[in-house]
Amino acid sequence: MPAAGGSANCDALIVGGGPAGLTGAIYLARFRRRVLVIDEGTSRAASIPRSHNVPGYPEGVVGGELVAAMRSQAVRYGARFAAGCVQTIEADNDGFIVRYGPEQTRARTVLLASGASDVTPPMPHLSEALRSGALRYCPVCDGFEVIDQRVGVVADSAAGIEEALYLRHFTPYVTIFRTGPALAPGAADRRRLARSGVVLVEAPIESIRLWQGHVTVRHGAGETECDALYSALGLHVHSELGVALGAKVDGKGYLVIDRHQRTTVQGLYAAGDVARGLNQISVAAGGAAIAAAAMHLRLGTPIEG
């Protein structure tokens, strides 16, 4: 889609086709805006085996099915989609020039819903482990599913201690495994873990293997079997496009937004995992709805094109 002169090809361009981007597309299309979603096809939500905390799905919903249904809904109201990875976004007069692959387009506003990606633990068969529930990333999402199970936490920083203590609410059988010497709890943290009954394995992880739905972690001369293993190795927040435009980020790399989901760059909005630390589908959708409403008001009277 080549850019035509100085006029915008769309009112709103959305980067990312996960729950945040698709919610924004649905809202903006129903606001009768010209919407283009550029989707690389790597939404974290699409990889969820089954989510049980999305409102309206009492039996849970497969992540890929939810994403497909939301995309179909956006298309129904006129949103357009292009496959690709956005390389650059540049401010240009009353909008932005967006380049993706060999294409470029102009947009009056942009919603960054580029998300984040999990830092994976050092283990084989990651996809199989995730699909079976042996490997998990989000205790907020699925702590309920590991009630009274043997749970391990792979950690390389103090964040792993907090995650282990959080999981202790769901099960009394929690063990922290260290990837290396970077995680060295002080006396206060060791007392907190001991009071909560969380086991800290001192020897670093040597290997992790998946077998018959369980995970075995080898450490030093011993090994521990877990029903589920949580990775507390963090996230890579995909905020680079915003940063390149001059948008501010916080200490964890999330784009700084106001209550209307506006970044510090005029006309640039953000929603979902790129802008919030609580990485939840419902939070992403809610943020995108707020962003879309604000974008609609900013756009004012539609420009015929």
VMD Tcl script that draws the C-alpha trace (Angstrom):
set ca {
  {0.00 0.00 0.00}
  {2.04 2.97 -1.17}
  {1.51 6.32 0.49}
  {-0.47 8.67 -1.71}
  {0.85 12.19 -1.68}
  {0.56 13.90 1.70}
  {-2.85 12.50 2.63}
  {-3.32 9.74 5.18}
  {-4.18 6.26 3.97}
  {-5.93 5.50 7.24}
  {-7.22 7.26 10.31}
  {-5.75 4.74 12.71}
  {-2.93 2.29 12.22}
  {-2.57 -0.46 14.80}
  {0.68 -2.34 15.36}
  {-0.09 -5.83 16.65}
  {-2.88 -8.37 16.26}
  {-3.34 -9.59 19.83}
  {-6.25 -8.81 22.18}
  {-5.24 -5.15 22.57}
  {-4.74 -4.48 18.86}
  {-7.90 -6.35 17.87}
  {-10.04 -4.62 20.48}
  {-8.76 -1.29 19.22}
  {-9.57 -2.34 15.64}
  {-13.12 -3.39 16.56}
  {-13.85 -0.14 18.36}
  {-12.29 2.14 15.75}
  {-13.97 0.33 12.87}
  {-17.33 0.68 14.62}
  {-16.52 4.38 15.04}
  {-16.45 4.41 11.20}
  {-12.72 5.07 11.07}
  {-10.36 3.76 8.39}
  {-8.35 1.18 10.30}
  {-5.31 -0.82 9.26}
  {-3.84 -3.50 11.53}
  {-0.29 -4.65 10.80}
  {0.14 -8.04 12.39}
  {3.35 -10.03 12.63}
  {1.39 -13.06 13.86}
  {3.27 -13.51 17.15}
  {0.64 -12.63 19.76}
  {1.35 -14.20 23.16}
  {-2.39 -14.77 23.59}
  {-2.49 -17.06 20.55}
  {-0.12 -19.49 22.30}
  {-2.28 -19.90 25.43}
  {-3.55 -23.50 25.58}
  {-6.76 -22.43 27.35}
  {-7.46 -19.35 29.44}
  {-9.97 -19.65 32.27}
  {-10.10 -16.04 33.42}
  {-11.42 -14.31 30.30}
  {-14.92 -13.07 31.20}
  {-17.75 -14.80 29.36}
  {-16.05 -18.18 28.90}
  {-17.01 -20.38 31.87}
  {-15.27 -23.41 30.31}
  {-12.24 -21.38 29.27}
  {-11.16 -20.38 25.79}
  {-8.22 -21.47 23.62}
  {-6.00 -18.45 22.99}
  {-5.77 -18.99 19.23}
  {-9.54 -19.32 18.93}
  {-10.11 -16.11 20.88}
  {-7.68 -14.18 18.67}
  {-9.28 -15.60 15.50}
  {-12.77 -14.65 16.68}
  {-11.68 -11.11 17.55}
  {-10.01 -10.71 14.19}
  {-13.15 -11.92 12.39}
  {-15.19 -9.40 14.38}
  {-12.85 -6.56 13.39}
  {-13.04 -7.56 9.71}
  {-16.83 -7.68 9.94}
  {-16.88 -3.96 10.71}
  {-14.37 -2.96 8.05}
  {-10.93 -3.12 9.62}
  {-8.18 -4.05 7.16}
  {-5.20 -6.27 7.92}
  {-1.69 -6.56 6.54}
  {0.84 -9.21 7.49}
  {4.27 -7.93 8.34}
  {6.66 -6.43 10.82}
  {6.76 -2.65 11.26}
  {10.32 -1.44 10.86}
  {9.90 2.29 11.45}
  {7.33 4.89 12.40}
  {8.12 8.53 11.65}
  {6.18 11.64 12.65}
  {5.04 13.55 9.56}
  {2.99 16.72 9.70}
  {-0.44 15.70 11.06}
  {0.36 12.03 11.43}
  {2.88 9.28 10.83}
  {4.65 7.41 8.04}
  {4.76 3.69 8.84}
  {7.08 1.31 6.99}
  {6.62 -2.44 7.09}
  {8.48 -4.83 4.78}
  {8.57 -3.25 1.32}
  {5.41 -1.22 2.03}
  {4.68 2.11 3.64}
  {1.53 3.96 4.56}
  {0.44 7.16 6.25}
  {-1.74 7.25 9.33}
  {-3.26 10.10 11.28}
  {-2.93 8.22 14.60}
  {-1.12 5.07 15.72}
  {-1.94 2.55 18.42}
  {1.04 0.49 19.56}
  {-0.20 -2.92 20.69}
  {3.10 -4.64 20.01}
  {3.05 -6.54 23.28}
  {5.88 -8.36 25.00}
  {7.55 -11.76 24.80}
  {8.51 -14.12 27.62}
  {12.11 -14.95 28.37}
  {12.06 -18.73 28.11}
  {13.76 -21.10 30.57}
  {16.62 -23.34 29.41}
  {14.64 -26.47 28.63}
  {13.77 -28.52 25.53}
  {10.27 -29.11 24.15}
  {9.03 -25.66 25.19}
  {5.92 -25.76 23.00}
  {4.87 -29.15 24.30}
  {5.49 -28.10 27.90}
  {3.44 -24.93 27.47}
  {0.62 -26.78 25.71}
  {0.37 -29.39 28.48}
  {0.50 -26.89 31.34}
  {3.85 -28.20 32.59}
  {5.42 -24.82 31.76}
  {3.61 -21.64 32.79}
  {4.40 -17.93 32.79}
  {1.59 -16.13 34.60}
  {0.40 -17.04 38.11}
  {-2.14 -14.22 37.94}
  {-3.70 -15.99 34.95}
  {-3.51 -19.58 36.09}
  {-2.45 -19.91 39.72}
  {-5.89 -21.46 40.27}
  {-4.92 -24.32 37.95}
  {-1.97 -25.39 40.16}
  {-3.78 -25.57 43.48}
  {-1.98 -28.04 45.79}
  {0.41 -29.13 43.03}
  {4.22 -29.32 43.20}
  {5.30 -26.04 41.64}
  {8.78 -24.87 40.68}
  {9.88 -21.31 39.91}
  {12.88 -20.69 37.65}
  {14.46 -17.41 38.72}
  {17.49 -15.26 38.07}
  {16.56 -12.22 40.18}
  {14.62 -11.13 43.26}
  {11.45 -11.05 41.13}
  {11.47 -14.83 41.34}
  {11.21 -14.64 45.12}
  {8.09 -12.49 44.86}
  {6.56 -14.87 42.32}
  {7.24 -17.87 44.52}
  {5.61 -16.17 47.51}
  {2.64 -15.23 45.30}
  {2.23 -18.86 44.25}
  {2.36 -19.97 47.88}
  {-1.24 -18.70 48.12}
  {-2.29 -21.54 45.79}
  {-0.11 -24.42 46.93}
  {2.12 -25.30 49.90}
  {4.60 -27.04 47.58}
  {6.73 -24.29 46.01}
  {10.43 -24.55 45.15}
  {12.73 -21.87 43.70}
  {15.43 -22.95 41.26}
  {18.26 -20.57 40.42}
  {19.72 -20.22 36.94}
  {22.98 -18.95 38.41}
  {24.60 -16.85 41.15}
  {22.72 -13.64 40.20}
  {19.89 -14.64 42.54}
  {21.47 -14.46 46.00}
  {18.75 -13.83 48.61}
  {19.74 -11.90 51.68}
  {18.88 -12.84 55.24}
  {15.51 -11.02 55.18}
  {14.36 -12.76 52.00}
  {15.51 -16.13 53.30}
  {13.42 -15.62 56.43}
  {10.37 -14.71 54.32}
  {10.79 -17.85 52.25}
  {11.28 -20.02 55.31}
  {8.20 -18.60 57.04}
  {6.14 -19.32 53.94}
  {7.49 -22.82 53.49}
  {9.07 -22.06 50.10}
  {12.12 -24.21 49.37}
  {15.17 -22.48 47.90}
  {17.52 -24.82 46.04}
  {21.03 -23.51 46.47}
  {22.74 -25.34 43.60}
  {22.09 -23.76 40.16}
  {20.04 -25.52 37.52}
  {21.98 -28.03 35.43}
  {19.14 -29.24 33.24}
  {15.36 -29.26 32.88}
  {13.49 -32.04 31.16}
  {9.87 -32.79 30.36}
  {8.57 -36.34 30.78}
  {4.99 -37.61 30.82}
  {3.54 -34.21 31.66}
  {5.91 -33.49 34.54}
  {9.09 -31.43 34.74}
  {12.28 -32.65 36.38}
  {14.87 -30.06 37.37}
  {18.41 -31.30 37.94}
  {20.54 -29.19 40.30}
  {23.95 -30.18 41.59}
  {23.83 -33.78 42.76}
  {20.06 -33.81 43.14}
  {16.89 -33.39 41.13}
  {13.32 -32.29 41.85}
  {10.14 -33.27 40.03}
  {7.41 -30.65 39.57}
  {3.86 -30.80 38.28}
  {4.29 -27.30 36.86}
  {7.24 -25.00 36.33}
  {6.86 -21.21 36.27}
  {9.39 -19.05 34.49}
  {10.16 -15.86 36.42}
  {12.87 -14.77 33.98}
  {10.99 -11.69 32.88}
  {9.69 -10.19 29.66}
  {11.05 -8.34 26.69}
  {8.69 -5.40 26.20}
  {8.37 -4.47 22.52}
  {8.44 -0.71 23.00}
  {11.26 0.02 20.53}
  {9.03 1.70 17.93}
  {7.72 4.12 20.52}
  {11.17 4.80 21.93}
  {12.48 5.59 18.44}
  {9.75 8.23 18.15}
  {10.79 9.77 21.46}
  {8.14 8.20 23.70}
  {9.10 7.77 27.35}
  {9.32 4.37 29.01}
  {9.43 3.41 32.67}
  {12.17 1.49 34.45}
  {10.90 -1.85 33.13}
  {10.60 -0.72 29.52}
  {6.83 -0.19 29.43}
  {5.62 2.84 27.49}
  {4.48 5.63 29.79}
  {0.80 6.42 29.16}
  {-1.83 8.68 30.69}
  {-5.41 7.76 31.61}
  {-6.41 8.00 27.94}
  {-3.62 5.60 26.90}
  {-1.70 8.46 25.27}
  {2.07 8.16 25.17}
  {4.30 11.22 25.48}
  {4.23 11.57 21.65}
  {1.24 13.38 20.17}
  {-1.04 11.04 18.23}
  {0.70 7.89 19.50}
  {-1.25 5.61 21.84}
  {-0.36 2.31 23.49}
  {-2.31 -0.57 25.02}
  {-1.72 -4.10 26.21}
  {1.53 -5.65 27.38}
  {3.65 -2.88 25.86}
  {2.08 -0.37 28.26}
  {0.99 -2.25 31.39}
  {2.80 -4.57 33.79}
  {-0.36 -6.55 34.60}
  {-0.22 -8.76 31.51}
  {-3.85 -9.82 31.22}
  {-6.17 -10.22 28.23}
  {-8.96 -8.28 29.95}
  {-6.57 -5.46 30.88}
  {-5.28 -5.30 27.29}
  {-8.81 -5.15 25.90}
  {-9.89 -2.48 28.38}
  {-6.86 -0.32 27.66}
  {-7.41 -0.60 23.93}
  {-11.06 0.42 24.28}
  {-9.96 3.54 26.17}
  {-7.29 4.27 23.55}
  {-9.72 3.82 20.65}
  {-12.24 6.19 22.22}
  {-9.53 8.80 22.75}
  {-8.22 8.36 19.19}
  {-11.72 8.78 17.80}
  {-12.13 12.09 19.63}
  {-8.70 13.28 18.51}
  {-9.50 12.49 14.88}
  {-12.62 14.67 14.97}
  {-14.71 14.91 11.81}
  {-13.73 12.13 9.37}
  {-11.69 13.16 6.36}
  {-12.97 11.72 3.11}
  {-10.37 9.61 1.34}
}
mol new
graphics top color blue
foreach p $ca { graphics top sphere $p radius 0.5 }
foreach p [lrange $ca 0 end-1] q [lrange $ca 1 end] { graphics top cylinder $p $q radius 0.2 }
display resetview
